[in-house]
Amino acid sequence: QEMKHVVLLSNDGYQTKSDEQYQLIQESSKRQQQQLQEFHKREVQQLADSIGSQQQQLEERQHQLLQESDDRQQQQLQDFNERQAQQLQESTNKQLKQLEMSHERHQQQLQESNERQRQQLQNFNERQSTATSRV
């Protein structure tokens, strides 16, 4: 838009601001406006670049945290499975030991029962033999 300028006349009738000065002021004003626009453009671009960089860093950090979380969960699951396997092994070993001890007790009881029956049979046979020899 074109600015109109007022030409002031001094008392003697000469112009106090020449057309040349006015033109210089106009050009200076246009340069300043253009520099300001370029400055704003650079500032906006730098801000956009900064936001893009921060967004990328945030996404990389989120990915890293997710990976670390996955790794921790995987490790926790592995630790849990190892504890479960160990507890199962200990429980199985305990049950086997109890079964072995029970088997030994039954074996011993069976031997003792067999020994009593053998003794009773021997006593019975001796009584029979004695009774038969008397007859």
C-alpha positions as CSV (number, residue, x, y, z in Angstrom):
1,Q,0.0,0.0,0.0
2,E,1.3,3.4,-0.9
3,M,1.8,5.8,1.9
4,K,1.1,9.5,1.2
5,H,3.5,11.9,2.7
6,V,2.9,15.4,3.8
7,V,5.3,18.0,2.5
8,L,5.9,20.7,5.1
9,L,6.9,24.0,3.8
10,S,9.2,26.1,5.9
11,N,8.6,29.8,6.3
12,D,10.7,30.5,3.2
13,G,8.7,28.0,1.1
14,Y,11.2,25.2,0.7
15,Q,10.3,21.6,1.2
16,T,11.6,20.2,4.5
17,K,11.5,16.6,3.3
18,S,12.5,15.9,-0.2
19,D,11.1,13.2,-2.4
20,E,14.5,11.4,-2.3
21,Q,14.4,11.2,1.5
22,Y,10.9,9.9,1.3
23,Q,11.9,7.2,-1.2
24,L,14.8,6.2,1.1
25,I,12.5,5.9,4.0
26,Q,10.0,3.8,2.0
27,E,12.8,1.4,0.8
28,S,14.2,1.1,4.3
29,S,10.7,0.3,5.6
30,K,10.2,-2.3,2.9
31,R,13.7,-3.9,3.7
32,Q,12.8,-4.0,7.4
33,Q,9.5,-5.6,6.7
34,Q,11.1,-8.2,4.4
35,Q,13.8,-8.9,7.0
36,L,11.2,-9.2,9.7
37,Q,9.2,-11.7,7.5
38,E,12.4,-13.7,6.8
39,F,13.3,-13.7,10.5
40,H,9.8,-14.9,11.4
41,K,10.0,-17.6,8.7
42,R,13.4,-18.8,10.1
43,E,12.0,-18.8,13.6
44,V,8.9,-20.8,12.5
45,Q,11.1,-23.3,10.6
46,Q,13.5,-23.6,13.6
47,L,10.5,-24.2,15.9
48,A,9.1,-26.8,13.5
49,D,12.5,-28.5,13.3
50,S,12.8,-28.5,17.1
51,I,9.3,-29.9,17.5
52,G,10.1,-32.6,14.9
53,S,13.4,-33.5,16.7
54,Q,11.7,-33.6,20.1
55,Q,8.9,-35.8,18.7
56,Q,11.5,-38.1,17.2
57,Q,13.4,-38.3,20.5
58,L,10.2,-38.9,22.3
59,E,9.2,-41.7,20.0
60,E,12.7,-43.3,20.3
61,R,12.5,-43.0,24.1
62,Q,9.0,-44.6,24.1
63,H,10.3,-47.4,21.9
64,Q,13.3,-47.8,24.2
65,L,11.1,-47.9,27.3
66,L,8.7,-50.4,25.7
67,Q,11.7,-52.6,24.8
68,E,13.1,-52.3,28.3
69,S,9.6,-53.2,29.7
70,D,9.4,-56.2,27.3
71,D,12.8,-57.3,28.4
72,R,11.9,-56.9,32.1
73,Q,8.7,-58.8,31.6
74,Q,10.5,-61.5,29.7
75,Q,13.1,-61.8,32.5
76,Q,10.4,-61.9,35.1
77,L,8.6,-64.6,33.2
78,Q,11.8,-66.6,32.8
79,D,12.6,-66.2,36.5
80,F,9.0,-67.3,37.4
81,N,9.3,-70.3,35.2
82,E,12.6,-71.2,36.7
83,R,11.2,-70.9,40.2
84,Q,8.2,-73.0,39.3
85,A,10.4,-75.7,37.7
86,Q,12.6,-75.7,40.8
87,Q,9.6,-76.0,43.2
88,L,8.2,-78.8,41.1
89,Q,11.5,-80.6,41.2
90,E,11.8,-80.2,44.9
91,S,8.2,-81.3,45.4
92,T,8.8,-84.3,43.1
93,N,11.9,-85.2,45.0
94,K,10.1,-85.0,48.3
95,Q,7.3,-87.2,47.1
96,L,9.7,-89.7,45.7
97,K,11.6,-89.8,49.1
98,Q,8.3,-90.2,50.9
99,L,7.3,-93.0,48.5
100,E,10.6,-94.7,49.0
101,M,10.4,-94.5,52.8
102,S,6.8,-95.8,52.6
103,H,7.9,-98.6,50.4
104,E,10.7,-99.5,52.8
105,R,8.3,-99.5,55.7
106,H,5.9,-101.7,53.8
107,Q,8.7,-104.0,52.8
108,Q,9.8,-104.3,56.4
109,Q,6.3,-104.9,57.7
110,L,5.8,-107.5,55.0
111,Q,9.1,-109.2,56.1
112,E,8.0,-109.1,59.7
113,S,4.6,-110.5,58.9
114,N,6.2,-113.2,56.8
115,E,8.5,-114.0,59.7
116,R,5.6,-114.3,62.1
117,Q,3.6,-116.5,59.8
118,R,6.7,-118.7,59.2
119,Q,7.2,-118.9,63.0
120,Q,3.5,-119.7,63.5
121,L,3.7,-122.3,60.8
122,Q,6.8,-123.8,62.3
123,N,5.2,-123.8,65.8
124,F,2.1,-125.5,64.3
125,N,4.2,-128.1,62.5
126,E,6.1,-128.8,65.7
127,R,2.9,-129.3,67.7
128,Q,1.5,-131.5,64.9
129,S,4.7,-133.5,64.8
130,T,4.7,-133.9,68.6
131,A,1.0,-134.8,68.6
132,T,1.5,-137.4,65.9
133,S,4.5,-139.0,67.5
134,R,2.5,-139.4,70.7
135,V,-0.2,-141.3,68.9
